[in-house]
Amino acid sequence: MLQVLDENGNLKESLKPQLNEAMLKKMYELMVLTRIFDETALKLQREGRMLTYASSKGQEAAAVGSALALQNQDWIFPSFREHGAFFVKGMPIDQYYQYWAGDERGMKIPEKVNCFPVSIPVGTQTLHAVGAALAFKLKKQNKVSIVYFGDGGTSEGDFHEAMNFAGVFKVPIVFLCQNNQWAISLPRKKQTASETLAQKAIAYGFNGVLVDGNDVIAVFNATLEAVENARKGNGPTMIEAYTYRMSDHTTADEATKYRDPKEVEEWKKKDPIDRLRKYLQQKKIWNEDYEKKVLDDANKKINDAVKKMESTPPAKPEEIFDYLFEKKDWRQIEEQEELKNVQP
């Protein structure tokens, strides 16, 4: 398993590529922002101000580290736990909250934010990502797609179809599996007899890489190599980010019913944010003043986003017709007018 930082923040090998102080700080600040976004989302859901939500606590390094390895023109195809990747690509936080609050307008992705919408169905986004990557290849565009999914996604037929197609046509794509050990209540060991998930790539004719998913630098390095390989026309790579879901599957779940609390406590010692903080402290990049600034900045961004989200006027019911087809025919126009007239 590829690992650069151990659990105590010590370098296991020299940094390749060399990461400057600005990039290391960016990694840390984005992970902290993602954690505070996550904690706030859970509070909003418990207060009835947001709908069912999927926490990313403990998985920040996998999303942030991988997305930072992309170029601006590259595209991400997320599942429902890649909050940090969205923020790396510039997704407005208020819109992202808006989506989780049940307003689909939150997924009206702004121009030049190269993200596909959140995919709730498990595994379907793998096929979309491969299709986009094939389009990049046919159009001779300098673009790569990266698709995120969990260990549970590898049990879906869509995943295998996408892997097979990508391998045959050597499309520029990176498959990134966030193996957080649990597909809701089903443990990883009951999903496959394979020793690793990364090795599944071998059957489809391309490389699979196992990386410590709580080591943001290792994830960055693995993804950077995979993206560069895809950009050169050498085809796909599958990365298995070995990580852990510290929270419930979603706010509709109760993980204590199927998961030993001791297991969670052991994984808390591998927290990706703590790990990078320890390394930055050793390098004299981190201190208490810096930490205060990071937390203050992140909290301000999150609080401002919540206020903006909750001050957004609700959608009008008749707007459902505006996004059904590219061009409305007479039936939709008639039904839209009828709906307008019956509203109080």
VOKOLKE-955096 format. One line per 5 residues: number of its first residue (from 0); their letters; for each residue z, y, x of N, C-alpha, C. Coordinates in steps of 0.1 Angstrom, whole numbers. Example, Ala and Ser with C-alpha at 12.3 -4.5 7.8 and 13.67 -1.06 7.14 Angstrom:
<rs>
0	as	78:-57:132:78:-45:123:78:-33:132; 71:-22:128:71:-11:137:79:0:129
</rs>
This chain:
<rs>
0	mlqvl	0:-12:8:0:0:0:0:12:9; -9:21:6:-10:34:13:2:43:10; 9:47:21:20:56:19:21:65:31; 23:78:29:24:87:40:39:92:41; 45:95:29:59:99:29:68:87:23
5	dengn	79:84:30:87:74:24:97:80:14; 106:73:8:114:78:-3:123:89:2; 126:90:15:134:101:20:127:113:25; 114:113:23:105:124:27:102:124:42; 103:112:48:99:111:62:85:107:63
10	lkesl	77:112:73:64:108:76:63:94:82; 55:86:75:53:72:81:41:72:90; 32:82:89:21:83:98:17:98:98; 9:101:108:5:115:109:-4:119:98; -3:132:94:-10:137:83:-25:138:86
15	kpqln	-33:130:79:-48:131:80:-54:131:66; -60:141:62:-63:153:70:-50:162:71; -51:171:81:-39:180:82:-38:189:70; -27:190:64:-25:198:53:-17:211:57; -22:222:54:-15:235:58:-3:238:49
20	eamlk	5:247:52:16:251:44:13:255:30; 2:262:29:-3:267:15:-6:255:6; -12:245:11:-16:233:3:-3:225:-1; 6:223:9:18:216:6:27:223:-4; 27:237:-3:34:244:-14:27:243:-27
25	kmyel	14:243:-27:7:242:-40:10:229:-46; 10:218:-39:14:205:-44:28:205:-51; 37:211:-43:51:211:-48:52:220:-61; 46:231:-61:47:241:-72:40:235:-84; 29:228:-83:22:223:-94:30:211:-100
30	mvltr	37:203:-92:45:192:-97:57:198:-104; 63:208:-99:75:214:-106:71:220:-119; 59:227:-119:54:233:-132:52:222:-142; 46:211:-137:44:200:-147:57:194:-152; 67:193:-143:80:187:-148:86:197:-158
35	ifdet	86:210:-156:92:219:-165:84:219:-178; 71:219:-177:62:218:-189:67:206:-198; 69:194:-191:72:182:-197:86:183:-204; 96:188:-197:109:189:-202:110:198:-214; 102:209:-214:101:218:-225:94:212:-237
40	alklq	84:204:-234:77:197:-245:86:188:-252; 94:181:-245:103:171:-251:113:179:-260; 118:190:-256:127:198:-264:121:203:-276; 108:208:-275:101:213:-286:99:202:-297; 96:190:-292:93:179:-301:106:175:-308
45	regrm	117:175:-301:130:172:-308:135:182:-318; 130:194:-316:133:205:-325:124:206:-336; 114:198:-337:104:198:-348:93:208:-346; 92:213:-334:81:224:-331:69:218:-325; 69:205:-322:58:198:-316:57:184:-322
50	ltyas	45:178:-322:44:164:-327:47:154:-316; 43:141:-319:46:131:-309:40:134:-296; 48:132:-285:44:137:-272:46:126:-262; 37:125:-252:38:115:-241:43:122:-228; 54:118:-223:60:124:-211:53:119:-199
55	skgqe	53:128:-189:47:123:-175:58:123:-165; 71:124:-169:82:125:-159:81:113:-149; 81:116:-136:80:106:-126:66:103:-121; 56:108:-129:42:105:-125:34:117:-121; 42:128:-118:35:141:-114:26:140:-102
60	aaavg	30:132:-92:23:131:-79:9:125:-81; 8:115:-90:-4:108:-92:-15:117:-98; -10:125:-108:-20:135:-115:-23:147:-106; -13:153:-100:-15:165:-92:-22:162:-79; -18:152:-72:-24:148:-59:-38:145:-60
65	salal	-42:137:-71:-56:133:-72:-65:144:-77; -60:153:-86:-68:164:-91:-71:174:-80; -61:176:-71:-63:185:-60:-74:181:-50; -77:168:-50:-87:163:-41:-101:166:-46; -102:171:-58:-116:174:-64:-121:187:-60
70	qnqdw	-134:189:-62:-140:202:-61:-141:208:-75; -144:221:-75:-145:228:-88:-155:222:-98; -166:217:-93:-176:212:-101:-174:198:-107; -164:192:-101:-161:178:-105:-153:178:-119; -154:167:-126:-149:166:-139:-138:155:-140
75	ifpsf	-128:158:-148:-117:148:-151:-118:143:-165; -116:130:-167:-115:124:-180:-102:118:-181; -93:124:-189:-79:120:-189:-76:110:-200; -64:104:-199:-59:97:-211:-49:107:-217; -36:104:-218:-27:113:-225:-15:116:-217
80	rehga	-15:113:-203:-4:116:-195:-7:124:-182; -19:130:-182:-23:137:-170:-21:152:-171; -10:156:-175:-7:170:-177:-9:178:-164; -4:173:-153:-6:180:-140:-21:182:-136; -29:172:-139:-43:173:-136:-50:184:-144
85	ffvkg	-46:185:-156:-51:196:-164:-48:210:-158; -36:211:-153:-31:224:-148:-38:227:-134; -41:217:-126:-48:218:-114:-62:224:-117; -68:219:-128:-82:223:-131:-82:237:-139; -71:242:-142:-70:256:-148:-69:256:-163
90	mpidq	-65:245:-169:-63:245:-184:-52:254:-188; -54:264:-197:-43:272:-202:-32:264:-208; -20:267:-203:-8:260:-207:-6:261:-222; -8:273:-228:-5:275:-242:-15:267:-250; -27:265:-246:-37:257:-253:-32:242:-253
95	yyqyw	-27:238:-241:-23:224:-240:-11:221:-249; -2:231:-250:9:229:-259:4:229:-274; -6:238:-276:-12:239:-290:-17:225:-294; -24:218:-285:-29:205:-288:-17:195:-292; -7:195:-284:4:186:-286:12:190:-298
100	agder	11:202:-303:17:206:-315:9:203:-328; -2:196:-325:-10:192:-337:-22:200:-340; -25:210:-332:-36:219:-335:-48:215:-326; -58:209:-331:-70:204:-323:-77:215:-316; -75:228:-320:-81:239:-313:-76:240:-298
105	gmkip	-65:234:-296:-60:234:-282:-69:226:-272; -77:217:-278:-86:209:-269:-100:216:-269; -101:228:-273:-114:235:-271:-114:240:-257; -118:232:-248:-117:235:-234:-125:247:-230; -118:257:-223:-126:269:-218:-137:265:-209
110	ekvnc	-147:274:-208:-158:273:-199:-152:273:-184; -159:265:-176:-155:263:-162:-142:256:-160; -136:251:-170:-124:242:-169:-130:228:-171; -133:221:-161:-141:208:-162:-132:196:-165; -127:197:-178:-118:186:-183:-124:181:-196
115	fpvsi	-125:168:-198:-127:163:-212:-114:163:-219; -115:163:-233:-102:163:-241:-93:151:-238; -81:152:-242:-71:141:-241:-77:130:-249; -76:118:-243:-80:106:-250:-68:97:-254; -65:97:-267:-54:89:-272:-58:74:-273
120	pvgtq	-70:70:-278:-74:56:-277:-74:51:-263; -68:39:-261:-66:34:-248:-79:28:-242; -83:34:-231:-94:29:-223:-108:34:-226; -109:40:-238:-123:45:-242:-129:55:-233; -120:63:-227:-125:74:-218:-132:69:-205
125	tlhav	-129:57:-202:-136:51:-190:-151:51:-191; -155:47:-203:-170:47:-206:-176:61:-206; -169:70:-212:-174:84:-212:-176:89:-198; -166:86:-189:-166:91:-175:-178:85:-168; -180:72:-170:-192:65:-163:-205:71:-168
130	gaala	-206:74:-181:-218:80:-186:-221:94:-180; -210:102:-179:-212:115:-172:-216:113:-158; -210:103:-151:-213:101:-137:-228:97:-135; -232:89:-144:-246:85:-144:-256:97:-146; -252:106:-155:-259:118:-157:-260:126:-144
135	fklkk	-248:127:-137:-248:135:-125:-258:129:-115; -258:116:-114:-267:109:-105:-282:111:-108; -285:110:-121:-299:111:-125:-304:125:-123; -295:135:-125:-299:149:-124:-297:154:-109; -293:145:-101:-291:148:-87:-281:160:-85
140	qnkvs	-270:160:-93:-260:171:-92:-249:166:-83; -244:176:-76:-233:173:-66:-219:173:-73; -218:163:-82:-206:162:-90:-200:148:-90; -187:147:-92:-181:134:-93:-171:135:-105; -170:123:-112:-161:123:-123:-149:114:-119
145	ivyfg	-137:117:-124:-125:109:-121:-119:106:-135; -117:93:-137:-111:89:-150:-97:83:-148; -88:88:-157:-74:83:-156:-71:74:-167; -63:64:-164:-59:54:-174:-46:47:-169; -39:41:-178:-27:34:-174:-29:19:-171
150	dggts	-19:12:-167:-20:-2:-165:-24:-9:-177; -20:-4:-189:-24:-10:-201:-39:-9:-204; -45:1:-199:-59:3:-201:-67:-7:-194; -62:-14:-183:-70:-24:-176:-71:-37:-185; -63:-38:-196:-64:-49:-204:-75:-47:-215
155	egdfh	-81:-36:-216:-91:-33:-226:-105:-36:-221; -113:-41:-231:-127:-44:-227:-135:-32:-222; -132:-20:-227:-139:-8:-223:-138:-6:-208; -126:-9:-202:-123:-7:-188:-133:-16:-180; -134:-29:-184:-142:-38:-176:-157:-35:-178
160	eamnf	-161:-31:-190:-175:-26:-192:-178:-14:-183; -169:-5:-182:-171:7:-174:-172:4:-159; -163:-5:-155:-163:-9:-141:-176:-16:-137; -180:-25:-146:-192:-33:-143:-204:-23:-142; -206:-14:-152:-217:-5:-152:-217:4:-140
165	agvfk	-205:9:-137:-204:18:-125:-207:11:-112; -203:-2:-111:-207:-9:-99:-221:-12:-97; -228:-16:-109:-242:-19:-108:-250:-7:-105; -247:4:-111:-256:16:-109:-250:26:-98; -239:22:-92:-233:30:-81:-232:45:-85
170	vpivf	-226:47:-96:-224:61:-100:-213:68:-93; -213:81:-92:-202:88:-85:-190:90:-93; -181:80:-93:-169:81:-101:-157:75:-94; -145:80:-97:-133:74:-92:-125:69:-104; -121:57:-104:-112:51:-115:-98:53:-109
175	lcqnn	-89:60:-116:-75:62:-112:-66:56:-122; -60:45:-118:-50:38:-127:-36:42:-124; -30:49:-133:-15:52:-131:-7:40:-136; -5:31:-126:3:19:-130:18:23:-130; 22:26:-142:36:30:-144:45:18:-149
180	qwais	40:6:-147:47:-7:-149:49:-12:-163; 46:-3:-173:49:-6:-187:37:-1:-196; 31:-10:-204:22:-6:-214:30:-6:-227; 36:5:-230:47:6:-241:57:-4:-237; 59:-15:-244:70:-24:-241:65:-36:-233
185	lprkk	52:-37:-230:47:-49:-223:47:-46:-208; 55:-54:-200:56:-52:-186:43:-56:-179; 41:-50:-167:28:-52:-159:26:-67:-157; 36:-75:-155:35:-89:-151:29:-98:-162; 30:-92:-175:25:-100:-186:10:-95:-190
190	qtase	5:-86:-182:-9:-81:-185:-19:-88:-177; -16:-92:-165:-26:-99:-156:-19:-107:-146; -26:-118:-142:-21:-126:-131:-25:-121:-117; -33:-110:-117:-37:-104:-104:-25:-99:-97; -25:-101:-84:-14:-96:-76:-13:-80:-76
195	tlaqk	-25:-74:-77:-26:-59:-78:-36:-56:-89; -36:-44:-94:-47:-40:-103:-59:-35:-95; -56:-29:-83:-67:-24:-75:-77:-34:-71; -72:-47:-69:-82:-57:-65:-92:-61:-75; -90:-56:-88:-100:-59:-98:-114:-53:-95
200	aiayg	-113:-42:-86:-126:-36:-82:-135:-45:-75; -129:-55:-67:-137:-64:-59:-147:-71:-67; -143:-76:-79:-153:-83:-88:-164:-75:-92; -163:-62:-92:-174:-53:-96:-182:-47:-85; -178:-51:-73:-187:-47:-61:-183:-34:-54
205	fngvl	-171:-30:-56:-167:-17:-49:-152:-18:-45; -148:-8:-38:-135:-8:-32:-124:-5:-42; -112:-12:-39:-100:-9:-47:-89:-5:-37; -81:5:-40:-71:10:-31:-58:11:-38; -48:5:-32:-34:6:-37:-27:17:-30
210	vdgnd	-21:26:-37:-14:38:-31:-1:40:-38; 9:45:-30:22:48:-35:20:60:-44; 21:58:-57:18:69:-67:28:80:-68; 40:78:-61:50:88:-61:50:96:-48; 39:94:-40:37:101:-27:25:110:-29
215	viavf	27:122:-32:16:131:-36:6:132:-24; 10:132:-12:1:133:-1:-8:120:0; -2:109:-1:-9:96:-1:-20:96:-12; -16:100:-24:-25:100:-35:-37:110:-32; -33:122:-27:-44:131:-23:-54:125:-13
220	natle	-48:119:-3:-57:113:8:-66:102:2; -60:93:-6:-68:82:-12:-79:88:-21; -76:98:-29:-86:103:-38:-96:111:-31; -92:119:-21:-102:126:-13:-112:117:-6; -108:106:-1:-117:97:5:-127:91:-5
225	avena	-121:87:-17:-129:81:-27:-139:91:-33; -135:104:-35:-144:114:-40:-155:117:-30; -152:118:-17:-162:120:-7:-172:108:-6; -167:96:-8:-175:84:-7:-185:85:-19; -180:88:-31:-188:89:-43:-199:100:-42
230	rkgng	-195:111:-36:-204:122:-34:-216:119:-25; -213:110:-15:-223:106:-6:-233:96:-12; -230:91:-24:-239:82:-30:-235:67:-28; -223:65:-23:-218:52:-20:-211:45:-31; -211:51:-43:-206:44:-55:-191:46:-58
235	ptmie	-186:38:-67:-172:41:-72:-161:36:-62; -149:40:-66:-137:34:-60:-127:34:-71; -119:23:-71:-107:23:-80:-94:25:-72; -86:34:-77:-73:36:-70:-62:32:-80; -53:24:-75:-41:20:-83:-30:28:-77
240	aytyr	-25:38:-85:-13:46:-81:-1:39:-87; 7:33:-77:19:25:-81:30:35:-84; 34:37:-96:44:47:-100:53:42:-111; 59:50:-118:69:46:-128:70:56:-139; 71:51:-151:73:60:-163:88:62:-165
245	msdht	94:73:-162:108:75:-163:113:77:-177; 104:82:-185:108:84:-199:103:73:-208; 105:75:-221:100:66:-231:84:67:-231; 78:57:-237:63:57:-237:58:70:-244; 64:73:-255:62:86:-262:75:89:-269
250	tadea	75:100:-276:87:104:-283:89:95:-295; 80:86:-298:81:77:-309:86:63:-304; 90:63:-292:94:50:-285:109:51:-281; 115:39:-279:129:38:-274:129:28:-264; 127:32:-251:125:23:-240:138:15:-237
255	tkyrd	150:19:-241:162:12:-238:162:-2:-245; 154:-4:-255:153:-16:-262:146:-27:-254; 138:-24:-245:131:-34:-237:132:-32:-222; 138:-22:-217:138:-19:-203:152:-18:-198; 155:-24:-186:169:-24:-180:171:-10:-174
260	pkeve	182:-3:-179:185:10:-173:187:10:-158; 191:-1:-152:192:-2:-138:178:0:-131; 168:-5:-137:154:-3:-132:151:11:-131; 154:19:-142:151:33:-142:159:40:-131; 171:37:-129:180:43:-119:174:41:-105
265	ewkkk	169:29:-102:163:26:-89:150:35:-87; 143:37:-97:130:44:-96:133:59:-95; 144:64:-100:148:78:-99:149:82:-84; 153:72:-76:155:75:-61:141:77:-55; 130:74:-62:117:75:-56:110:87:-63
270	dpidr	117:96:-69:112:108:-76:102:115:-67; 90:117:-72:79:124:-63:82:138:-59; 89:145:-68:92:159:-65:103:160:-54; 113:152:-56:124:151:-46:119:147:-32; 109:138:-32:104:133:-20:97:144:-12
275	lrkyl	88:151:-19:81:162:-12:90:173:-8; 100:176:-16:110:187:-13:117:183:0; 121:171:2:128:167:14:119:169:26; 106:166:25:97:167:36:95:182:39; 94:191:29:92:205:31:105:211:37
280	qqkki	116:206:34:128:210:40:129:207:54; 124:195:58:124:191:72:114:200:80; 103:204:73:93:213:80:97:228:79; 109:230:74:114:244:72:105:253:63; 98:246:54:90:253:44:98:256:31
285	wnedy	107:247:28:116:248:16:129:253:20; 134:263:11:148:267:12:152:271:-2; 165:275:-4:170:278:-17:163:290:-24; 160:300:-15:153:312:-21:139:308:-26; 132:300:-18:119:295:-23:120:287:-36
290	ekkvl	130:278:-36:132:270:-48:135:278:-60; 143:289:-59:145:298:-70:133:305:-75; 125:309:-66:112:316:-69:103:306:-77; 102:294:-72:93:284:-78:98:281:-92; 111:279:-94:116:276:-107:115:288:-117
295	ddank	117:300:-111:116:312:-120:101:314:-124; 92:313:-115:78:314:-118:73:304:-128; 77:291:-126:73:281:-135:79:283:-149; 92:286:-150:98:288:-163:92:300:-170; 88:310:-163:82:322:-170:68:318:-175
300	kinda	60:310:-168:47:305:-172:49:297:-185; 59:288:-185:61:279:-196:66:287:-208; 76:295:-206:81:303:-218:70:312:-224; 62:318:-215:51:327:-220:41:318:-228; 38:306:-223:29:297:-230:34:293:-243
305	vkkme	47:290:-244:53:286:-257:52:297:-267; 55:309:-263:54:321:-272:40:323:-277; 31:322:-268:17:324:-272:12:313:-281; 16:301:-278:12:290:-287:18:291:-301; 30:295:-302:37:296:-315:33:309:-323
310	stppa	27:318:-316:22:330:-323:8:330:-327; 1:318:-324:-13:317:-328:-14:314:-343; -22:322:-350:-23:319:-364:-28:305:-367; -24:299:-378:-29:285:-381:-44:285:-384; -50:274:-382:-64:272:-385:-66:273:-400
315	kpeei	-77:277:-405:-81:277:-419:-87:264:-423; -83:258:-434:-88:245:-438:-103:244:-437; -110:254:-441:-125:254:-442:-131:253:-428; -124:255:-417:-129:254:-404:-133:240:-400; -128:230:-407:-132:216:-404:-147:214:-405
320	fdylf	-154:222:-413:-169:221:-414:-176:227:-402; -169:236:-395:-176:243:-384:-178:235:-372; -171:224:-371:-172:215:-359:-177:201:-362; -182:199:-374:-186:185:-378:-200:182:-373; -209:191:-374:-223:189:-369:-227:202:-361
325	ekkdw	-237:200:-353:-242:212:-345:-246:223:-355; -253:218:-365:-258:228:-375:-255:223:-389; -249:231:-397:-245:227:-411:-257:226:-420; -257:215:-428:-268:215:-438:-262:221:-451; -270:221:-462:-266:227:-474:-254:221:-481
330	rqiee	-252:208:-478:-240:202:-484:-227:207:-478; -227:208:-464:-215:213:-458:-212:228:-461; -223:235:-462:-222:249:-466:-215:251:-480; -220:243:-489:-216:243:-503:-201:239:-504; -198:228:-497:-184:223:-497:-174:232:-490
335	qeelk	-179:239:-480:-171:249:-473:-167:261:-482; -177:265:-489:-175:276:-498:-166:272:-510; -167:260:-514:-159:255:-525:-144:254:-520; -142:250:-508:-128:249:-502:-122:263:-501; -130:272:-497:-125:286:-495:-120:291:-509
340	nvqp	-127:288:-519:-124:294:-533:-112:287:-539; -108:275:-535:-97:269:-541:-84:271:-534; -84:278:-523:-72:281:-515:-64:292:-522; -51:291:-522:-42:301:-528:-44:315:-521
</rs>
